[in-house]
């Protein structure tokens, strides 16, 4: 008679403890947050100087669904769309370039701690695409100008705290950094601070 290995039984029990609560009480969340990104403009001159501008408004709308969880923590997959406006200008001895960010779509995973408590901190990280408008002017070895608009790869990560107000609504504050990947003009970081409401159903 074949015997089931003990390690298999232990692994199955651990997996069930994580997935079963999420399957029986699957929850979805719509998040609407607004805040500011700072700085909204930045100028870099070679490696000698950097000048930053003020803050600009940012808005984020997201949908998240829980894929696993228990009494102490929950794992969500979230689909955030963010409007994060920031201009960046870089100047060196060969020319100048400018880039302006517009919209980000960065699917992510979010790990919530203390999910049954009134205050629940969380961490989030993911990757996706951002829309950028850019222009580059080069004078060495010849004068060349290039204007382009389109998507670039973006990595996003951050964290925040959710304050549960009712069974179906929470107030969230968070910090999220969108980092442009690949070829990019100027500063790659787009740091956004925001707050708003999450509606659970």
C-alpha positions in Angstrom: 0.0 0.0 0.0 1.4 3.4 -1.0 1.8 5.9 1.7 1.4 9.7 1.1 4.6 11.5 2.1 4.4 13.7 5.2 6.0 16.6 3.4 3.2 16.5 0.8 0.5 16.6 3.5 2.2 19.6 5.3 2.5 21.5 2.0 -1.1 20.8 1.1 -2.3 22.1 4.5 -0.2 25.3 4.2 -1.5 26.0 0.7 -5.1 25.4 1.8 -4.8 27.8 4.8 -3.7 30.5 2.4 -6.1 29.9 -0.5 -9.3 28.6 1.2 -10.2 31.8 3.1 -9.7 33.9 -0.1 -11.8 31.5 -2.1 -14.7 31.5 0.4 -14.6 35.2 1.0 -13.3 36.6 -2.3 -13.1 40.3 -2.2 -12.8 43.0 -4.9 -11.8 46.6 -4.4 -12.1 49.8 -6.4 -9.6 52.5 -5.3 -9.9 56.2 -6.1 -6.9 58.3 -4.9 -5.6 61.8 -5.6 -2.5 63.6 -4.5 0.7 65.2 -5.8 3.9 64.2 -7.5 7.0 66.1 -6.6 8.9 67.6 -8.2 6.8 68.3 -11.2 9.8 69.5 -13.2 13.5 68.8 -13.0 16.5 70.1 -14.9 19.8 68.3 -14.9 22.9 70.0 -16.4 25.5 67.3 -17.0 26.7 66.1 -13.6 27.1 69.6 -12.2 23.7 70.8 -11.2 20.0 69.8 -10.8 17.1 72.2 -10.4 13.6 71.0 -9.3 10.2 72.5 -9.7 7.0 72.3 -7.7 4.3 69.7 -7.1 1.6 68.7 -9.6 -1.6 66.8 -9.2 -1.9 63.1 -9.6 -4.9 60.8 -9.8 -5.1 57.0 -9.5 -8.0 54.6 -10.2 -7.5 50.9 -9.5 -9.2 47.6 -9.4 -7.9 44.9 -7.1 -9.0 41.3 -6.4 -7.8 39.0 -3.6 -6.1 35.8 -4.7 -5.0 34.5 -1.3 -5.4 35.4 2.4 -5.9 34.5 6.0 -6.7 36.3 9.3 -3.3 38.2 9.3 -2.5 39.0 5.6 -3.9 39.0 2.1 -2.4 39.0 -1.4 -4.1 41.1 -4.1 -3.6 41.5 -7.8 -4.2 45.2 -8.6 -4.7 47.0 -11.9 -4.0 50.7 -11.4 -4.2 53.5 -14.0 -2.4 56.7 -12.8 -2.2 60.2 -14.2 1.2 61.4 -13.0 2.4 64.5 -14.8 6.1 65.5 -14.6 8.5 67.2 -16.9 12.3 66.4 -17.0 15.0 68.2 -18.9 18.6 67.1 -19.3 21.4 69.3 -20.7 25.0 68.2 -21.5 27.8 69.3 -23.8 26.3 67.6 -26.8 22.8 68.9 -26.6 19.6 68.8 -24.6 16.5 66.6 -24.2 13.1 66.8 -22.5 10.5 64.3 -21.5 7.0 64.6 -20.0 5.1 61.7 -18.4 1.4 61.4 -18.8 -0.3 58.1 -17.9 0.9 54.9 -16.3 -0.6 51.4 -16.3 1.3 49.2 -14.0 -0.3 45.8 -12.9 1.0 44.8 -9.5 0.7 42.5 -6.6 -0.2 44.0 -3.2 0.4 42.4 0.2 -1.8 43.7 3.0 -0.9 43.0 6.6 -3.4 42.9 9.5 -6.3 42.6 7.2 -8.9 42.2 10.0 -7.7 45.2 11.9 -8.8 48.8 11.6 -5.3 49.8 10.4 -3.7 47.7 7.7 -0.3 48.6 6.1 0.6 47.2 2.7 3.4 46.9 0.2 2.9 46.9 -3.6 5.1 46.3 -6.6 4.6 45.8 -10.3 5.5 46.7 -13.9 3.8 48.0 -17.0 3.8 50.9 -19.4 3.9 54.7 -19.3 3.0 57.2 -22.0 5.8 59.8 -22.5 6.2 62.8 -24.8 9.9 63.5 -25.5 12.2 65.7 -27.6 15.9 65.5 -28.1 18.3 68.1 -29.7 21.9 67.1 -30.6 24.5 69.5 -32.0 27.5 67.2 -32.0 28.6 66.0 -34.6 25.7 67.6 -36.5 22.4 69.3 -35.5 19.7 66.7 -35.1 16.2 67.0 -33.6 13.9 64.2 -32.7 10.3 64.4 -31.3 8.5 61.3 -30.2 5.5 60.2 -28.2 4.7 56.7 -27.1 4.9 54.0 -24.4 8.0 53.1 -22.4 8.5 50.3 -19.9 7.9 51.3 -16.3 8.5 49.6 -12.9 6.4 50.7 -9.9 6.7 50.0 -6.2 5.5 51.6 -3.0 3.5 51.2 0.2 0.8 52.7 2.3 -1.8 52.3 5.0 -5.5 51.5 4.8 -7.8 52.7 7.6 -11.0 50.7 7.6 -14.0 53.0 8.1 -16.8 50.6 7.5 -17.1 47.0 6.3 -17.3 48.2 2.7 -15.0 51.3 2.7 -11.5 52.3 3.8 -9.4 55.4 3.6 -5.9 54.9 2.1 -2.7 56.9 2.0 0.2 55.7 0.0 3.5 56.5 -1.7 4.3 55.0 -5.1 7.4 55.5 -7.3 7.1 55.0 -11.1 10.5 54.4 -12.6 11.0 54.6 -16.4 13.1 51.9 -17.9 15.1 51.7 -21.2 16.3 54.8 -23.0 15.1 57.9 -21.1 15.8 61.6 -21.0 16.3 63.2 -17.6 15.2 61.9 -14.2 13.6 58.4 -14.3 11.7 58.6 -11.0 8.1 59.8 -10.7 7.3 59.8 -7.0 3.6 60.2 -6.2 2.0 60.8 -2.8 -1.8 60.2 -2.7 -4.8 59.5 -0.5 -8.3 58.4 -1.2 -10.9 55.7 -0.7 -11.2 52.0 -1.3 -14.6 50.4 -1.9 -14.7 46.7 -1.1 -17.4 44.3 -2.4 
